[in-house]
Amino acid sequence: MMSRSERNKKFREKNPNYSKQYHQDNREKELAYHKQYHQEHRDKILAYHKQYHQEHPENSFKSNLKRLNKLGKIYNMSAYEYAWALQSWTRVIRKNKHSCEICGSCKKLAVHHLLFKKQYPKLSLNINNGILLCHKHHMELHHGTNPNKS
């Protein structure tokens, strides 16, 4: 009797485009499933990522360097120069604004891009694309957490 993995392997050999076609045909359904899964298991996923980054700092470093290089190319900068420019951008936002834009708190403030760097990389160093948020509201914006939820 053939095992399930052997049957799957045979099926894939006979139908090499089936999986690709299935995923193309059911893209919306899969995206909805993944979105729901991530919402329901957000804490578990975040804990896993945090643990992974602690256990594999070299991979985190490589990933960050790759991201900085990609964003730096837009401005004809090296990763180091772009990181330095981003730090300067952060200091300017902190100098111009002194409290959370949502609640007015002055504790645990973080600088936030209104239009995300990933989606609008050309605006990542634009002074008008930054606001100051307290930690609670910054997490709420990025992770969809409800700070009032127990």
C-alpha atoms as one frame of an Amber mdcrd trajectory, in Angstrom:
protein
   0.000   0.000   0.000   1.317   3.427  -1.001   1.721   6.165   1.600  -0.037
   9.486   1.203   3.193  11.317   0.332   3.997   8.735  -2.356   0.494   9.122
  -3.848   0.880  12.901  -3.815   4.268  12.640  -5.486   2.867  10.394  -8.239
  -0.082  12.717  -8.756   2.228  15.751  -9.070   4.382  13.873 -11.589   1.328
  13.081 -13.732  -0.207  16.556 -13.312   2.687  19.042 -12.990   0.524  22.155
 -13.495  -2.380  21.116 -11.259  -1.113  22.788  -8.087  -0.178  25.991  -9.880
  -3.556  26.148 -11.623  -5.413  25.349  -8.383  -3.672  28.207  -6.575  -4.405
  30.598  -9.438  -8.075  29.602  -9.493  -8.476  29.850  -5.698  -6.243  32.845
  -4.949  -8.964  34.960  -3.314 -10.149  32.064  -1.163  -6.593  31.328   0.016
  -5.867  34.993   0.750  -9.049  35.252   2.828  -8.108  32.084   4.730  -4.571
  33.342   5.456  -5.851  36.753   6.562  -8.321  35.151   8.964  -5.674  32.744
  10.266  -3.233  35.599  10.928  -5.897  37.599  12.749  -6.857  34.665  14.955
  -3.258  33.588  15.706  -1.527  36.990  15.745   0.024  36.588  19.208   1.350
  33.107  18.420   2.862  34.307  15.100   4.473  37.381  16.696   5.956  35.245
  19.486   7.368  32.817  16.906   8.959  35.649  14.900  10.433  37.225  18.030
  11.943  33.898  19.109  13.286  33.227  15.591  14.985  36.630  15.433  16.549
  36.080  18.848  17.847  32.642  17.874  19.027  33.666  14.377  20.390  37.231
  14.618  22.583  36.691  11.549  19.479  36.077   9.391  17.780  39.169  10.819
  20.890  41.199  10.072  21.065  39.938   6.475  17.363  40.605   5.973  17.619
  44.148   7.342  20.697  44.853   5.250  18.943  43.604   2.117  15.914  45.805
   2.873  18.109  48.857   3.542  20.055  48.260   0.309  16.808  48.039  -1.659
  15.416  51.240  -0.140  18.780  52.995  -0.425  18.937  52.379  -4.186  15.912
  54.626  -4.637  17.977  57.517  -3.245  21.304  56.335  -4.748  22.604  55.575
  -1.253  24.307  52.618   0.350  22.481  50.727   3.091  24.599  52.548   5.683
  23.806  55.981   4.208  20.097  55.201   4.000  20.022  53.983   7.625  21.750
  57.203   8.660  19.243  59.291   6.673  16.351  57.384   8.266  17.750  58.124
  11.733  17.994  61.810  10.811  14.393  61.719   9.532  13.337  60.252  12.879
  15.161  62.978  14.828  13.474  65.702  12.754  10.011  64.245  13.380  10.746
  63.994  17.118  12.006  67.584  17.197   8.936  68.988  15.418   6.328  67.024
  17.367   6.282  66.337  21.078   3.295  64.085  21.829   1.171  61.258  20.443
  -1.002  62.488  17.579  -3.930  60.370  18.805  -4.009  60.664  22.594  -1.502
  63.423  23.385   0.654  61.197  25.604   4.350  62.059  25.991   5.470  58.599
  27.152   7.097  55.847  25.040   6.848  57.728  21.734   7.623  56.161  18.348
   7.909  57.741  14.928   5.466  56.272  12.407   5.324  56.506   8.610   1.842
  57.540   7.488   2.437  55.860   4.137   4.451  52.699   4.755   8.022  52.441
   3.436   7.252  49.099   1.839   4.376  50.487  -0.221   5.740  54.008  -0.849
   9.540  53.775  -0.639  10.040  57.149  -2.334   8.238  58.834   0.582  10.227
  57.075   3.304  12.380  60.153   3.988   9.663  62.774   3.430   9.214  64.898
   6.565   5.457  65.186   5.919   5.133  61.387   5.965   5.914  61.036   9.667
   3.936  61.348  12.876   4.660  60.667  16.520   2.622  57.981  18.291   2.715
  56.451  21.762   3.690  52.777  21.910   0.071  51.679  22.463  -1.272  53.420
  19.350   1.765  52.482  17.253   1.171  48.772  17.994  -2.531  49.213  17.326
  -1.791  50.663  13.880   0.769  48.045  12.886  -0.681  44.911  14.404  -4.360
  45.724  14.687  -4.318  45.184  18.432  -7.035  46.647  20.557  -5.344  48.179
  23.631  -8.647  48.209  25.554  -9.183  44.476  25.015  -8.328  42.412  28.094
